[in-house]
Amino acid sequence: MATAVITNDDGIDSPGLAALAVAAAKAGFDVVVAAPASEASGTSAGLTAAAEDRRVVTKEVTLPDLPDAAAFAVEAHPGLISLAACHGAFGPRPDVLLSGINRGANIGRAVLHSGTVGAALTAGINGVRALAVSLDVALHPTEDPHWETAAHVVSELLRTLLDGPEDTVLNINVPDVPVDALGPTRWAPLAPFGSVRARVARTDDGLIEVGQVEGDEPPAEGTDAALLSGGNVTVTALRSVSEDDRVQGELTS
């Protein structure tokens, strides 16, 4: 049986994580859950961890929605959890790594900063197929998120992931609507910016205040941000670190 490691950046208690783990189990994977013990959003592919004697602290837990699955709360960011999983820290090397379901979209070039996406990219550069999935939950939602919709989309797209090369990484964004209200699934290039942007300011007392604000500019046509706002499921194939052939030529000393 193929193995899927499930992680996220919202933490081990996230309902999105549970929904993704259940979807993977229903798809026939042997599921292992390894997620941060607390929220680790915005950590990209960072390898930060809380350690004792240079060892990362982990704790076995039980997921109410999937009590028979091996599950670990890890005192580390998702990038390190993904790296550890690819090296067999939580059992056999996984066939796939699934990251999410993130609370809020991960679109545009700002995916660079996402812990959800960072975990998937880390798996990809280690030769493990991976996907990151996010639900487009508003900053101030008026109803419970439709986690089951994002889980359904993952189930539909697992074959696309498995048919790709070993280092395939997919970034998936899903509208926060019931399954029967979803628009088409579309391949989508990254927008220059996401729908939610970072707000950084230095305060009078010398501190740096970081927050989020919704952008007021319309997204570029045909990008992941525009297609998602139009009700489509967006899929973007990502590559992590690769050479830039544009910057070539004679080197001078």
ZAVODO-76542 format. One record per residue (C-alpha): x, y, z. Coordinates in steps of 0.1 Angstrom, whole numbers, plus 5000, padded with zeros to 4 digits. Layout:
# ZAVODO-76542
XYZ...
This chain:
# ZAVODO-76542
500050005000501350354991502150585020501050945023502551185049500051455059501351785073500352155074501352485089498152545109499052285135498151935146494652035158493552195125490252065111491852105076494551865085492051605097489951645065493051595043494151295062490651135059490651205022494051035017492850735037489750705016491950714985493750404997496850545012498550425044498350765062500950905086500251255100503151465112502351835118503552125139502552105176501452475172500752705143503652765120502152985093504453195071507552985078508252895041510652595039512352695072514052425092513452585127512652345155512452325193515052075203516251895234519951795232519851865194516851635189513451745177510651685201507751475189504751345206502451065194498751175193495451035183493351205157489651175165488651155128491350895120492150715153494050425137496550645118500050705131500051075141502751295156502751655170506251785161507952085177509152205143508152405112506552215083509652245061511652045087508851795092508751735054512451695052512451445081509551255066511451215033514351065053512150815070511750985104508050885106508150545090509050435054509850705029506450835017505150794982503451134985503351425009500151625012500251955029497152145042494252205041495352555047492952805062493153085035494353084999498053044989498253224956500653444937504353474942503653514979503553124981507253164987506453255023503852985030504652705054502052485036503652535003507152525018506552165030505452054996508452214979510852055004509351714996509751784958513451864960513851544979512251344951508851294967505651394949503751654969500851884968499752184989496052254992494452575005490852675011489953035002488553125036487953495041489953685068486653725087484353435076480653435084480253055084482252735089484852665062483952395036486852165044485051875027485152064994488852094994489251735005487051634975489251834951492351664964490751324958490051424923493551554916495651274932495951094899497351414883500051414911500851044908501151064870503751344873507551304877508951204911509651574920506151704910504751974933501152104928499752404945495952384947493552654958489852584963486952824967485152815000481852684987479952354987481152094963478252144939478952514936482552474924483652614891485952434867489452324877492052524858495852524854496952874865500153084865501053264897499853624901502353894910500553934943498053734964494653854975495953895010499154085015501554135044501454465062504754555079505254865099507754985126506055125157507255415178508655185204511055025179509054705173508054565139504354495135503354235110499754175099497654095069495354305047493154225017494454374985492354644968493854594933492054354908494154044901495954004868493653834843494253454839496353424870495653194900494253494920491853594892490653244884490153164921488153484927485953374897485053054915487552814898489752554915493352654905496252424901499852544897502852314892505752464911509452414910511552504940515252574933516452574898519052754877518053084860519253054824518453414817521553524837524353384816527253534798530853624803531953664838534353944847536653974876
